[in-house]
Amino acid sequence: PKTVYTKDEVYTKAEVDAMIANAIAQILPLTYGLGTQIPNNSNFDTYTTAGVFYVGSNSAAATMSNIPAQFGGRLEVKYSISSAYFFQEYTTNSTPVQKFIRRKISGGFSPWQEVTYT
């Protein structure tokens, strides 16, 4: 078996493979899964850290401020050129599905814009 040397420790290939698999297992649910639940009475303006979040129900959505639609759904926060400039994308779990996007710049948030598909 191959050995990987770091500054302070030595790992076998199997140990490195296991560490990588563990890291992927923790990252994938946040990227492609539900992410972190947004609690009732939350303000979408406070979600400024890159990540994936979700609103679990329409009734929970009704308690929130600065949410673009009163439907449960998924909020993704993505940095653009730095952590001070980012996008929020909200996709509803409604019929039909709605998608909204806005950006944060030095002057504050832009208005939500609905993305339509043709």
C-alpha atoms as one frame of an Amber mdcrd trajectory, in Angstrom:
protein
   0.000   0.000   0.000   1.093   3.544  -0.752   1.819   5.953   2.055   0.931
   9.652   2.152   3.126  11.917   4.222   1.924  15.225   5.614   3.790  17.666
   7.779   2.813  15.965  11.036   1.280  12.589  10.185   1.538   9.596   7.894
  -1.506   7.969   6.256  -1.959   4.886   4.123  -3.812   5.142   0.829  -6.783
   3.342   2.406  -6.911   5.908   5.228  -6.776   8.824   2.770  -9.486   7.214
   0.628 -11.661   6.793   3.743 -11.135  10.455   4.734 -12.099  11.615   1.246
 -15.204   9.391   1.209 -16.222  10.749   4.619 -15.796  14.363   3.462 -17.873
  13.723   0.339 -20.583  12.031   2.425 -20.841  15.185   4.545 -20.762  17.664
   1.640 -23.170  16.004  -0.822 -26.283  16.224   1.383 -25.682  19.955   1.850
 -25.157  20.500  -1.858 -27.797  18.211  -3.299 -29.944  17.374  -0.289 -32.177
  19.461   1.916 -29.469  21.531   3.540 -30.267  23.336   6.781 -33.857  24.084
   7.778 -34.801  27.749   8.069 -36.744  28.274  11.303 -40.139  29.986  11.473
 -40.107  33.791  11.681 -36.754  34.019   9.899 -35.689  36.909   7.695 -34.165
  35.918   4.352 -31.987  39.051   4.504 -29.982  37.379   7.288 -28.977  34.407
   5.097 -25.678  35.772   3.831 -23.363  32.774   4.199 -22.949  30.502   1.187
 -24.956  27.324   1.614 -28.187  25.444   1.056 -31.254  25.981   3.241 -34.891
  24.961   3.091 -38.330  26.093   4.215 -40.238  22.960   5.211 -43.823  24.032
   4.533 -46.102  26.739   3.209 -47.190  27.545   6.760 -43.552  28.075   7.775
 -43.017  30.285   4.705 -45.957  32.451   5.774 -44.062  33.414   8.951 -40.940
  34.619   7.115 -39.902  38.058   5.948 -38.218  38.944   2.674 -39.170  35.575
   1.190 -40.226  35.949  -2.462 -43.224  33.569  -2.337 -45.288  32.043   0.447
 -44.341  28.474  -0.440 -41.923  26.027   1.115 -38.784  25.521  -0.916 -35.007
  25.692  -1.204 -32.772  28.726  -0.691 -29.269  28.685  -2.132 -26.773  31.391
  -1.233 -23.855  31.633  -3.669 -20.927  34.027  -3.581 -20.170  35.837  -6.832
 -16.919  37.829  -6.683 -16.500  37.804  -2.886 -18.422  36.996   0.279 -19.702
  40.602   0.262 -21.352  40.131  -3.136 -23.616  37.146  -3.490 -26.801  35.750
  -4.978 -29.805  34.221  -3.289 -31.870  31.774  -5.333 -35.195  30.494  -4.024
 -37.022  27.602  -5.690 -40.528  26.857  -4.454 -42.071  23.473  -3.902 -45.285
  24.641  -5.548 -47.192  23.785  -8.699 -45.996  25.221 -10.931 -42.477  25.484
  -9.526 -41.291  29.077  -9.208 -37.681  30.261  -9.094 -36.559  33.654  -7.820
 -33.155  35.307  -7.690 -31.700  38.460  -6.175 -28.247  39.752  -5.425 -26.582
  41.515  -2.541 -24.248  44.346  -3.321 -22.821  47.116  -1.175 -26.094  49.063
  -1.287 -28.270  46.145  -0.145 -30.419  43.524  -1.820 -31.855  43.943  -5.286
 -35.575  43.132  -5.631 -36.457  39.474  -6.138 -36.851  38.612  -9.820 -38.787
  35.582 -10.948 -36.954  33.386 -13.441 -39.306  32.091 -16.098 -38.724  29.225
 -18.460 -40.132  29.062 -21.968
